[in-house]
């Protein structure tokens, strides 16, 4: 899978996840959060037997968004920042 797809989906999912969790950050942070979110979301999906990040499509965006929200929530707990 192309790194460009990871960056685009990661950026969108990171931005949406940051908006949902009311977290601030720039473009690079959103991309990183989204890419990590895609990995976390894929890991979560493997537990329920669903496909993870499959490419440039809506399902991959939703998986990355779920992972981004989970990742930001966990980071918020560890940094003790109120969200």
C-alpha positions as CSV (number, residue, x, y, z in Angstrom):
1,X,0.0,0.0,0.0
2,X,1.3,3.4,-0.9
3,X,2.7,5.7,1.7
4,X,0.6,8.5,0.1
5,X,-2.6,6.6,1.0
6,X,-1.4,6.3,4.6
7,X,-0.6,10.0,4.8
8,X,-4.0,11.1,3.3
9,X,-6.1,8.7,5.3
10,X,-4.0,9.4,8.4
11,X,-4.3,13.1,8.0
12,X,-8.0,13.0,7.6
13,X,-8.6,10.5,10.4
14,X,-6.2,12.3,12.7
15,X,-7.9,15.6,12.1
16,X,-11.4,14.1,12.6
17,X,-10.2,12.3,15.7
18,X,-8.7,15.4,17.1
19,X,-11.9,17.3,16.5
20,X,-13.9,14.6,18.3
21,X,-11.6,14.4,21.2
22,X,-11.2,18.2,21.3
23,X,-7.4,17.9,21.0
24,X,-5.2,20.5,19.4
25,X,-2.4,19.9,17.0
26,X,-1.0,20.8,13.6
27,X,-1.0,19.0,10.3
28,X,2.0,16.8,11.1
29,X,0.6,15.7,14.4
30,X,-2.8,14.9,12.8
31,X,-1.0,12.7,10.2
32,X,1.0,10.9,12.9
33,X,-2.1,10.4,15.1
34,X,-4.0,9.1,12.0
35,X,-1.3,6.6,11.0
36,X,-1.0,5.3,14.5
37,X,-4.8,5.3,14.7
38,X,-4.9,3.1,11.6
39,X,-2.6,0.6,13.2
40,X,-4.5,0.7,16.5
41,X,-7.8,0.4,14.6
42,X,-6.6,-2.5,12.6
43,X,-5.5,-4.2,15.8
44,X,-8.9,-3.7,17.3
45,X,-10.7,-4.9,14.2
46,X,-8.6,-8.1,14.2
47,X,-10.1,-9.0,17.6
48,X,-13.6,-8.8,16.3
49,X,-12.8,-10.6,13.1
50,X,-13.2,-7.7,10.7
51,X,-10.8,-6.3,8.2
52,X,-8.5,-3.5,9.2
53,X,-6.9,-0.9,7.0
54,X,-7.5,-2.0,3.4
55,X,-6.7,1.0,1.3
56,X,-8.2,4.2,0.1
57,X,-11.8,3.7,1.0
58,X,-14.4,4.6,3.6
59,X,-13.9,1.5,5.7
60,X,-10.2,2.3,6.1
61,X,-11.0,5.8,7.1
62,X,-13.5,4.6,9.8
63,X,-11.0,2.1,11.1
64,X,-8.3,4.8,11.3
65,X,-10.8,7.2,12.9
66,X,-11.7,4.6,15.6
67,X,-8.1,4.0,16.3
68,X,-7.3,7.7,16.4
69,X,-10.0,8.3,19.0
70,X,-8.8,5.4,21.1
71,X,-5.2,6.5,20.8
72,X,-6.0,10.1,21.7
73,X,-8.1,8.9,24.7
74,X,-5.3,6.7,26.0
75,X,-2.8,9.5,25.5
76,X,-5.1,11.9,27.4
77,X,-5.2,9.5,30.3
78,X,-1.4,9.2,30.4
79,X,-0.8,12.9,30.1
80,X,-3.6,13.6,32.6
81,X,-5.0,16.2,30.3
82,X,-8.8,16.8,30.5
83,X,-10.5,16.2,27.2
